Amino acid sequence: MSPPKKLAQRTPPLPSPSDPQPSTLIAQPSPSPLRIETDVACTVCGCVCDDLSLHFQGGQIVRVERACVLAEPWFAALAQAAPPAAFLGMQVATHEQAITAAVEILSHSQAPLIYGLSRSSTPGQRAAVELAERVGATIDTTASICHGPSIMAIQEVGESTCTLGEVACRADLVVFWGANPAVSHPRHFERYSLDPKSDLLPRGRADRRVILINDVLNESAAFADRFVAVPECRDYELIWQLRELVRNEEAVVSANSVLPAEELRSLAREFKRCRYGVVFFGLGLAQSKQGHLVVSALLELVADLNAHTRFAARRLRIPGDVAGADSVLCWQTGFPFAVNMGRGYPRYNPGEFSAQNLLERGEVDSCVLVGTESIREFSEQAQAHLATIPTIVLEYPHIEPQVPGHVRFTTSVYGIHATGTAYRMDETPIPLRQLCSSPYPTDERVLREILRRLGDGFPPQVLPQPSRNTLDD
Ligand code: SF4
């Protein structure tokens, strides 16, 4: 796989966290009657907070309550946006013209790629898998440039897991490793990991220990009781040293260990002596060098800790429904990302069938992008090839696509304009309601129309694919 970009490039360039704004005016109120929708789920990040309130007047969002610094501008942009429903290149087009052009592109493509899906929802993700099957495409999610290595690690060694509800009610030790949740998931502390009170943790934050382990001091350190600085790329060593000390507290610590011996021993002791521990790990581990091995080691450390106490590991997933995209691909194809349908059945091979690698090797001749927010994370080589092939872009109205697209559809937003399901970072499905109408179709409708127009007889034959060293060859 291509070397990962620096974590800093993936961290949203946003101010430090604060408690959610109790109420923010995002558009001028009108004389129309006010309607308030409560318990609205936010799909901006993997927390999928489902306690927001939206105020509507004249079918427009005018105020949002309990939105964090990430969510507030997202809703504000949504309230203002009204782009045309379809484009051909830079020209405004009718929906029908755009569907015809999309069908034309896919009909003449021998190696299509369908990519993205983390800004979609279960219905759109299912339709995308169906389209991939029909046209013999490779389908990949944003996981392949985020927590793909973590998924590979989980497949290899298993995962001791829990829901965020368990964390809120039980966890008296919370560890963040290779992450900056204060910026990437601003309400995580308040809703799940630091502040919640329960019968087991009646004083909330005062009953918890919070440890941040990272290579640099970041905004989350202000919320932690302890910060452990790990030199860059030495997490793997640290995890193995902790494994040794968890098994044997008297084990000899070598002079050149990652941390001073006493610091290492006290960290292992803290891990072992909690009543319920959880480690949330981020891209600082998953996208480090040999990230799947680092995450495998962490998951094994967590398994070891379960001989002494209850301990769980969870990924801190960033985009709203990346967990849903993986889940839908899993239940539809058996695999979570990087799936090729070129032979008429699913084949899984990260690296070979990961979107970025396919693009870098020039093995893709058309691309359907369901959400474009992660394209800027691709290598220059991959982006350069993407610019040379026909692209069909499906994007929300308030998001400027990272790729202009030969064909572009503006699609309605799940959880605002359409019903759907978003999977929280702990894989708990959260239902999304329709709160108002939209002039735009859902991505599911667009993809299903393309499918219908391609017809049952497509493709006329299974196209031969280049033979590669795949798992089933
Ligand atoms: S923490 Fe995430 S899900 Fe919750 S309100 Fe902020 S952006 Fe939305």
Residues whose N, C-alpha, C, O or C-beta is under 5 A from the ligand:
A	BS01	SF4	C42 V44 C45 C47 V48 C49 R66 A67 C68 L70 A71 H185 P186 R187 H188
